[in-house]
Amino acid sequence: FDERSLTSLIKKTAMKPFDMLRRSEPDFKIANIDKDSANSEVIAAMVKFPAIIQRPIVEIGDKAVLARPIEKALELIGPRSK
C-alpha cells in the first residue's frame, strides 16, 4: 500500500484507521501511535508497518469491509445466485 491507496480503502470501510490495527503486533509498539494519533499518522504507520493492519479487507466497488468475522465479507458480496 501507499498512503493514497490506503486512505481510499479506509474511506470505503467508514472505519477510523486506528480501529483497523493489530495492536498486539510487535511493530505496533515501534510505530509509536495511539488512539489519539492523527489519522494521517496512523495511515503513515500502516504503510511503514503493514503487519499492523487487520486482515482480510474485502473491497467491492465503492465499499470495503474488515472481514472479521468472515460473515461481514459475505454481507458485502451479497446473495449468491444458484
Helices and strands as residue ranges (DSSP letters): H 3-13, G 17-20, H 26-31, H 39-48, G 50-52, E 57-60, E 63-66, H 71-77
